[in-house]
Amino acid sequence: MSTGSGADSAPAPNSHHDSADAAGHGTADAPRTSTTRKGTPRKGTFSSLRVRNYRLFATGQVVSNTGTWMQRIAQDWLVLSLTGSSAAVGITTALQFLPMLLFGLYGGVLADRVSKRKLLLITQTAMGLTGLFLAVLTLTGHVQVWHVYAMATVLGLITVVDNPSRQAFVVEMVGPRDLPNAVSLNSANFQSARLIGPAVAGALITAVGSGWAFLLNGLSFVAPVAALLMMRTGELHRIERAPRGKGQLREGLRYVAGRPDLIWPIVLVGFIGTFGFNFPIWLTAFVDRVFHADAGTYGLLNTLMAAGSLAGALLAARRGTSRLRLLVGAALAFGTLEIAAALAPSFWGFALLLVPIGMFGLTINVTANSSVQLATDPAMRGRVMSLFMMVFMGGTPLGAPLVGWITDAYGARTGFLAGGLVSVAAAAGVGLMLARVGGLRLKIDLRRGHRHVAFVPRAENEPAPEKLAAAA
């Protein structure tokens, strides 16, 4: 998620992983374009796009991501239209992410065992079929809310395998040294689609209904499937697959549990994902009950948030580090801005606050994702990323119904306020725990020309533990 050196970006010294990987496979297995002659990442916001396989991947993803955002907007608005309930929107969201909570770790085990490219060919095709099925039901006038619930659940089951495979496949395309930049560009890709998808979906829903948005989403998956088929497999970075065996899931959990530089970022994104990212619930409620507007306004609010997220992704691609202090600081800012938005008295005040909320929300996701991947042994990456995604996305089934109930019972402002307060509390708690585990203390210096806020070792002659000191 940055263009800086891997050593600077990693929250733990893991050069032994990268060097071992390179030594094990030889220079012939790695694309020559992945690094400079000195082995450092290439400079530039879009440096990863020089790799042909990743360029194909990114092109296919921007098309399908646009369709995915169209379906998200259409799905949320369809459920609200059929039921008139924010809680029902929350249930739909929960069903889509419940499989990740229940089975996410098994998806990671599978991703470590099987070719990720082949898994993605299957999952991307299946996702396209779910969109087409929902389109047929909606366009023929037979759709009911339970159909949407069922398709959300099926999509969630596919995501169990798709997410860890897609996350871990990035390093096979670009190599470990270009991984931060590629992950940032993935996020920029997703948010670029988010700028287009909601606006198109809002116009389609207003003009001809939700069914056409579902149809276009289903067809959009032709692009990533074609991109995967066109890749040159000989240019992929070879990653040793985990052999079949018992106890691999427990092995992954033990690995993460013994690494504070992995466990605490995952805990933080778990709280943020469960309570702070329930925007389908809050935005539909604000549009319908606070501002008394239509689907076009809902699409506009999503577009504004996407603009901020895109800015955050591009800044992350240029940044030289993915440090944990950036993660904690972004989480604090994110929660504070949500509180401010919940209390905003006017529509445009609320709408404009969504831009920095999107920027800091994306910074949280990108920084945590990059830090965790860079600190993880390649043979464990699928399992660790499945845990990361399980916590980040799988917490939604727990948080969404609760947030939906609070929003229905006490109003949209109270629901949004609650999410912001939990995010601030989680950031503060995790920040203190990281400082404590790392042997650090918070230093505040208000003198001009000095760094005002910084984490420093507790005692002047007592160095902080190496792993967390590198990440702070």
C-alpha positions in Angstrom: 0.0 0.0 0.0 2.9 2.3 -0.4 5.9 2.8 -2.6 8.4 2.7 0.2 10.8 -0.1 1.0 9.5 -3.3 2.3 11.6 -3.0 5.4 10.2 0.4 6.2 6.6 -0.7 5.5 6.6 -4.0 7.4 5.5 -3.9 11.0 8.0 -6.7 11.8 11.4 -7.5 10.3 10.4 -10.1 7.7 13.2 -9.8 5.3 14.0 -13.5 6.0 10.7 -14.4 4.5 11.3 -12.4 1.4 14.9 -13.5 0.9 14.0 -17.1 1.6 11.3 -16.9 -1.0 13.6 -15.5 -3.5 16.4 -17.9 -2.8 14.0 -20.9 -3.0 12.7 -20.0 -6.4 15.6 -18.3 -8.1 15.5 -15.2 -10.3 14.0 -17.1 -13.2 10.7 -17.5 -11.4 10.1 -13.9 -10.6 9.2 -11.3 -13.3 12.1 -9.0 -14.0 9.8 -6.0 -13.8 8.9 -6.4 -10.1 11.8 -4.6 -8.6 14.7 -2.4 -9.4 18.2 -3.7 -9.9 18.9 -3.2 -6.2 15.8 -5.1 -5.2 13.9 -2.2 -3.8 10.4 -1.3 -4.9 10.0 0.8 -7.9 8.9 4.4 -7.3 5.6 5.8 -8.5 2.0 5.6 -7.6 1.2 3.2 -10.4 4.4 1.2 -10.4 2.7 -2.3 -10.0 0.8 -1.7 -13.3 4.1 -2.4 -15.1 3.6 -6.0 -14.4 1.5 -7.5 -17.2 -0.4 -10.1 -15.1 -1.3 -7.5 -12.5 -2.4 -5.0 -15.2 -4.8 -7.6 -16.6 -6.1 -8.4 -13.1 -6.6 -4.7 -12.3 -8.4 -4.1 -15.6 -10.8 -6.9 -15.0 -11.4 -5.9 -11.5 -12.4 -2.3 -12.2 -15.1 -3.6 -14.6 -16.6 -6.1 -12.1 -16.1 -3.7 -9.2 -18.3 -1.2 -11.0 -21.0 -3.8 -11.4 -20.6 -4.9 -7.8 -21.2 -1.3 -6.5 -24.2 -1.0 -8.8 -25.7 -4.2 -7.3 -25.0 -3.0 -3.7 -26.9 0.2 -4.2 -29.7 -1.6 -6.1 -29.9 -4.3 -3.4 -30.1 -1.9 -0.5 -32.7 0.2 -2.1 -34.7 -2.8 -3.2 -34.8 -4.2 0.3 -35.8 -0.8 1.7 -38.5 -0.5 -0.9 -39.9 -4.0 -0.2 -39.9 -3.7 3.6 -39.5 0.0 4.6 -37.1 -1.2 7.3 -33.5 -0.3 8.0 -33.3 -3.5 10.1 -34.1 -5.5 6.9 -31.2 -3.8 5.1 -29.1 -4.8 8.1 -30.3 -8.4 7.9 -29.3 -8.5 4.2 -25.9 -7.2 4.9 -25.5 -9.6 7.8 -26.5 -12.6 5.7 -24.0 -11.6 3.0 -21.1 -11.6 5.6 -22.3 -14.3 8.0 -20.6 -17.1 6.0 -17.3 -15.3 6.3 -17.7 -15.3 10.1 -18.6 -19.0 10.2 -16.4 -20.5 7.5 -13.8 -17.8 6.7 -10.8 -19.7 8.1 -11.6 -22.8 6.0 -11.5 -20.6 2.9 -8.0 -19.6 3.9 -6.9 -23.2 4.3 -8.2 -23.9 0.8 -6.4 -20.9 -0.6 -3.1 -22.1 0.9 -3.6 -25.6 -0.6 -4.9 -24.9 -4.2 -4.0 -22.7 -7.1 -5.4 -19.3 -6.3 -5.9 -18.5 -10.0 -8.0 -21.5 -10.5 -10.1 -20.8 -7.4 -10.7 -17.2 -8.6 -11.9 -18.5 -12.0 -14.5 -20.5 -10.2 -15.6 -17.9 -7.7 -15.7 -15.0 -10.1 -17.9 -17.0 -12.5 -20.2 -18.0 -9.6 -20.6 -14.4 -8.5 -21.6 -13.4 -12.0 -24.3 -16.0 -12.0 -25.8 -14.8 -8.7 -26.2 -11.3 -10.2 -27.9 -12.7 -13.3 -30.3 -14.8 -11.2 -31.3 -11.8 -9.2 -31.8 -9.8 -12.4 -34.2 -12.3 -13.8 -36.3 -12.3 -10.7 -36.4 -8.5 -10.5 -37.1 -7.9 -14.2 -39.9 -10.4 -14.3 -41.5 -8.9 -11.3 -41.3 -12.0 -9.1 -38.7 -10.8 -6.6 -39.4 -11.0 -2.9 -37.3 -10.0 0.0 -36.5 -13.6 0.8 -35.0 -14.0 -2.7 -32.6 -11.1 -1.9 -31.7 -12.7 1.5 -31.0 -16.0 -0.3 -28.8 -14.5 -2.9 -26.9 -12.5 -0.3 -26.2 -15.7 1.6 -25.0 -17.5 -1.6 -22.8 -14.6 -2.4 -21.4 -14.7 1.1 -20.5 -18.4 0.7 -18.6 -17.7 -2.5 -16.8 -14.8 -0.8 -15.4 -17.2 1.8 -13.1 -18.7 -0.8 -12.8 -15.7 -3.1 -11.6 -13.1 -0.6 -8.5 -14.9 0.8 -7.6 -16.2 -2.6 -7.8 -12.8 -4.2 -5.9 -11.1 -1.4 -3.1 -13.7 -1.4 -2.9 -13.9 -5.2 -1.7 -10.3 -5.4 1.8 -11.2 -4.1 2.0 -14.0 -6.7 1.5 -11.4 -9.5 3.8 -8.6 -8.3 6.1 -10.2 -5.7 6.6 -9.2 -2.0 8.5 -5.9 -2.6 5.7 -4.4 -4.8 2.9 -5.8 -2.6 2.2 -2.6 -0.7 1.7 -0.6 -3.9 -0.4 -3.3 -5.5 -2.7 -3.6 -2.5 -3.1 0.2 -2.5 -3.9 0.2 -6.2 -6.5 -2.6 -5.6 -8.2 -0.3 -3.1 -8.0 2.6 -5.6 -9.4 0.3 -8.2 -12.3 -0.6 -6.0 -13.0 3.0 -5.0 -12.8 4.2 -8.6 -15.5 1.8 -9.4 -17.4 3.1 -6.4 -17.4 6.6 -8.0 -19.1 5.3 -11.1 -21.3 2.4 -9.8 -23.5 4.2 -7.3 -24.2 7.1 -9.7 -25.1 4.8 -12.6 -27.2 2.6 -10.2 -29.1 5.6 -8.8 -29.9 6.7 -12.4 -31.0 3.2 -13.5 -33.1 2.6 -10.4 -34.9 5.9 -10.8 -35.4 5.4 -14.6 -36.1 1.7 -15.1 -35.8 -0.1 -11.7 -33.2 -2.2 -9.9 -33.2 -5.2 -12.2 -31.0 -3.6 -14.9 -28.3 -2.9 -12.3 -28.3 -6.6 -11.3 -28.1 -7.6 -14.9 -25.1 -5.3 -15.6 -23.4 -6.6 -12.5 -23.8 -10.2 -13.7 -22.3 -9.4 -17.1 -19.4 -7.4 -15.6 -17.8 -10.6 -14.3 -16.9 -11.6 -17.9 -13.9 -9.1 -17.6 -12.1 -10.6 -14.6 -12.6 -14.2 -15.9 -11.1 -13.2 -19.2 -8.2 -11.5 -17.5 -7.4 -14.6 -15.4 -7.5 -16.7 -18.5 -5.1 -14.4 -20.4 -2.4 -14.3 -17.7 1.0 -15.8 -18.3 1.4 -18.4 -15.5 5.1 -18.6 -16.0 5.5 -15.0 -14.9 3.7 -15.6 -11.6 5.9 -15.7 -8.4 5.8 -19.2 -7.3 4.6 -19.7 -3.7 4.9 -23.0 -2.0 1.5 -24.5 -1.3 0.6 -25.9 2.1 0.3 -29.8 1.9 -2.9 -31.4 3.0 -2.9 -32.3 6.6 -4.7 -32.1 9.9 -4.5 -29.1 12.2 -3.7 -26.5 9.6 -6.5 -24.2 10.8 -5.3 -24.4 14.4 -1.8 -23.8 13.1 -2.8 -20.6 11.5 -4.6 -19.4 14.7 -1.6 -20.2 16.8 0.7 -18.3 14.4 -1.4 -15.1 14.6 -1.9 -15.4 18.4 1.8 -15.4 19.0 2.4 -12.3 16.9 1.2 -8.9 18.5 2.1 -7.2 15.2 -0.6 -9.3 13.6 -3.2 -9.8 16.3 -3.8 -6.2 17.3 -4.3 -4.7 13.8 -6.8 -7.6 13.2 -8.6 -6.8 16.5 -8.8 -3.1 15.5 -10.2 -3.7 12.0 -12.7 -6.2 13.6 -14.2 -3.5 15.8 -14.2 -0.9 12.9 -15.7 -3.4 10.5 -18.4 -4.6 13.0 -19.6 -1.2 14.2 -18.1 1.5 12.1 -18.7 0.4 8.5 -22.4 0.0 8.5 -22.9 2.6 5.8 -25.7 0.8 3.9 -27.9 1.1 7.0 -27.0 4.6 8.0 -27.0 6.2 4.5 -30.4 4.7 3.5 -31.8 5.8 6.8 -30.5 9.4 6.4 -31.7 9.6 2.8 -35.2 8.2 3.6 -35.9 9.6 7.0 -33.7 12.6 7.7 -33.4 14.2 4.3 -36.5 12.7 2.7 -34.8 12.1 -0.7 -34.6 9.3 -3.3 -32.2 6.7 -4.7 -30.3 9.3 -6.7 -29.3 11.1 -3.4 -28.3 7.7 -2.0 -26.1 7.2 -5.0 -24.6 10.7 -4.6 -23.7 10.1 -0.9 -22.0 6.8 -1.9 -20.1 8.6 -4.6 -18.9 11.3 -2.3 -17.6 8.7 0.1 -15.9 6.9 -2.8 -14.2 10.1 -3.8 -12.6 10.3 -0.3 -11.7 6.6 -0.4 -10.1 6.9 -3.8 -8.0 9.8 -2.5 -7.0 7.7 0.5 -6.0 4.8 -1.7 -3.8 7.0 -4.0 -2.1 8.6 -1.0 -1.4 5.2 0.4 0.1 4.1 -2.9 2.5 7.0 -2.7 3.3 6.6 1.0 6.5 4.9 2.0 5.3 3.1 5.1 2.3 1.1 6.5 3.0 1.7 10.2 0.8 0.8 13.0 0.7 4.4 14.4 -0.8 5.4 11.0 -3.5 2.7 11.5 -4.4 3.8 15.0 -4.4 7.5 14.0 -6.6 6.9 11.0 -9.0 4.9 13.2 -9.2 7.8 15.7 -9.9 10.3 12.9 -12.4 8.0 11.3 -14.5 7.6 14.5 -14.3 11.3 15.3 -15.6 12.2 11.8 -18.5 9.8 12.1 -19.5 11.5 15.3 -19.3 14.9 13.6 -21.4 13.6 10.6 -24.0 12.1 13.0 -24.5 15.6 14.5 -24.2 17.6 11.2 -27.3 19.8 11.0 -27.5 20.2 7.2 -27.5 17.9 4.2 -24.4 19.3 2.6 -22.6 19.4 6.0 -23.3 15.7 6.3 -22.5 14.9 2.7 -19.1 16.7 2.7 -18.0 14.9 5.9 -18.4 11.6 4.0 -15.4 12.5 1.9 -12.8 12.5 4.7 -14.7 9.6 6.3 -14.1 7.6 3.1 -10.4 8.7 3.0 -9.7 7.6 6.6 -11.8 4.4 6.3 -9.8 3.4 3.3 -6.5 4.2 5.1 -7.5 1.9 7.9 -8.2 -1.0 5.5 -5.1 -0.4 3.3 -2.7 0.0 6.2 -3.9 -3.0 8.1 -4.0 -5.2 5.0 -0.5 -4.3 3.9 1.0 -4.5 7.4 -0.5 -7.9 8.0 0.5 -9.4 4.6 4.1 -8.1 4.8 4.5 -9.5 8.3 3.2 -12.9 7.4 5.1 -16.0 6.2 4.1 -16.7 2.6 3.0 -20.3 3.4 0.6 -18.8 6.0 -0.7 -15.9 4.0 -3.9 -17.5 2.9 -4.9 -18.5 6.5 -3.8 -15.2 8.0 -5.7 -13.1 5.4 -8.8 -15.3 5.8 -8.7 -14.5 9.5 -8.2 -10.8 8.7 -11.2 -10.8 6.3 -13.3 -13.0 8.6 -12.8 -10.5 11.4 -13.2 -7.4 9.2 -16.2 -8.6 7.2 -17.5 -11.4 9.4 -18.2 -9.1 12.2 -20.9 -7.4 10.1 -23.5 -10.1 10.9 -23.1 -9.3 14.5 -23.0 -5.5 14.2 -25.4 -4.8 11.3 -28.6 -6.1 12.9 -27.7 -4.3 16.2 -26.9 -1.1 14.4 -30.0 -1.5 12.3 -32.2 -1.9 15.4 -30.6 1.2 17.0 -31.2 3.1 13.9 -34.8 2.1 13.6 -35.5 2.6 17.4 -33.6 5.8 18.1 -33.0 7.4 14.7 -30.3 7.6 12.0 -28.2 10.1 13.9 -28.0 7.9 17.1 -27.1 4.9 15.0 -24.3 6.7 13.2 -23.1 8.3 16.5 -22.9 4.9 18.2 -20.7 3.5 15.4 -18.3 6.5 15.7 -18.0 6.2 19.5 -17.2 2.5 19.2 -14.5 3.2 16.6 -12.9 5.9 18.7 -12.9 3.6 21.8 -11.4 0.7 19.8 -8.6 2.9 18.3 -7.7 4.3 21.7 -7.7 0.8 23.4 -5.6 -0.9 20.6 -3.2 2.0 20.5 -2.6 1.7 24.2 -2.1 -2.0 24.0 0.4 -1.7 21.1 2.3 0.8 23.1 2.3 -1.4 26.2 3.4 -4.5 24.3 6.0 -2.6 22.4 7.5 -1.1 25.5 6.6 2.4 24.3 5.0 5.5 25.9 3.3 8.5 24.5 5.4 11.6 24.4 3.8 15.0 23.9 6.1 18.0 23.2 4.4 21.3 22.3 7.7 23.2 21.6 8.0 24.7 18.2 10.1 22.7 15.7 9.7 19.5 17.7 7.5 16.5 16.9 4.4 17.2 19.1 3.1 13.6 19.5 5.3 10.4 19.3 5.7 7.0 20.8 9.1 6.5 22.5 10.7 3.8 24.6 9.6 3.9 28.2 13.1 4.2 29.5 15.8 6.1 27.7 18.2 3.2 27.7 15.5 0.5 27.2 14.8 -0.3 23.5 11.3 -1.3 22.6 10.7 -4.8 21.3 12.1 -5.0 17.7 8.9 -6.1 15.9 6.6 -3.4 17.3 9.3 -0.7 17.3 9.7 -1.2 13.6 6.0 -0.7 13.1 5.3 2.2 15.5 
